[in-house]
Amino acid sequence: MKALLSVFLCGVVFAVGLGISGMTDANKVIGFLNLAGTWDPSLAFVMAGAIGVHMPLIFWIGRREAPVLEPLFFLPTRQDLDWKLIGGSAIFGAGWGLGGFCPGPGIVSAVSLLPSALVFTGAMLLGMKLVHLVGPSSDEAREEGGLERGDVATAADG
């Protein structure tokens, strides 16, 4: 129960941060990606703030023997690039650039009931379901992705 509460609270903090920073506005993202027009650098500042919080935490967490709410770390060990990673990244980037939403802000924006956010979130959920139906099972994906329960990667490991 503590783990679920922790995940929920992290999601709330993330959603509030997206709202305060204006990143739930697809026009902000499109403005950031529009280098040929009126460029909006505000997304870069949001990213820099996130990196500034994440960097010291990842080094601190990497020194721990185990996570706070789990007995073991569960991190990827695979380091190669395959067509699924590259293709999925390209599709993600195209969707982000065309729609102005990525999953987090899309879900947060859907709460506002804006048609563009609802269409994006619905299409995203449909795509996730489609991949789940035609893709490998969770166990197969875990094995293929090099994920092993208990694998520990520290900040020094990369």
Summary of the structure (lengths in Angstrom):
residues: 158
radius of gyration: 17.9
end to end distance: 30.7
largest distance: 49.9
contacts: 357
relative contact order: 0.13
helix: 66%
strand: 1%
